[in-house]
Amino acid sequence: MEDRKPSPEEMKEMKQLLVEAMESGAFGMSTGLIYDPGIFADTEEIVELCRIVKEYVGIYATHIRNESDLLVEAVMEAIEVGKKAGVRVEISHHKASSKKNWGLVRTTLDLIQYYRLWSAATRRY
C-alpha cells in the first residue's frame, strides 16, 4: 500500500504467483487501477506482468485508472499494455463519468476499434 515501484524481489514473487495462477487454470490477470493498491502500479509494471499472461495465451482485464476527465488517457494506457505485452485486453465497466465526459466514449470506442483492426492486420495478439 505504498506509492512506489516493486523491488526486484517483489516483482519476481508477483511473476511466480502469476505463473502458478496461470498453470492452475486462470484465464489471465486483472487490475483495479482506480483502487489501492493498483493505483500505484505503473504501466511498465503491468506490461512486465502481462508478458507472463501472454505466454499462457491469457487475457488482461482492467478497471482503468480514470473514467472521467482522463478517460482517453486511461484507455490508451490499456491499449499500450496490450501492444507492449502482446496480450489481449478487456476493459471492465467501459464508461464515462460526469455528464461533460459522456461523449468521450465515442472517442474511446473508436480508438479501441482502430487498435483491434491494427492488431488483426499485424497479427500482434
Secondary structure as UniProt FT lines:
FT   HELIX           8..23
FT   TURN            24..25
FT   STRAND          28..32
FT   TURN            33..34
FT   TURN            36..37
FT   HELIX           38..40
FT   HELIX           43..55
FT   TURN            56..57
FT   STRAND          59..63
FT   TURN            69..70
FT   HELIX           71..85
FT   STRAND          88..91
FT   TURN            92..93
FT   HELIX           99..101
FT   TURN            102..103
FT   HELIX           104..122
//
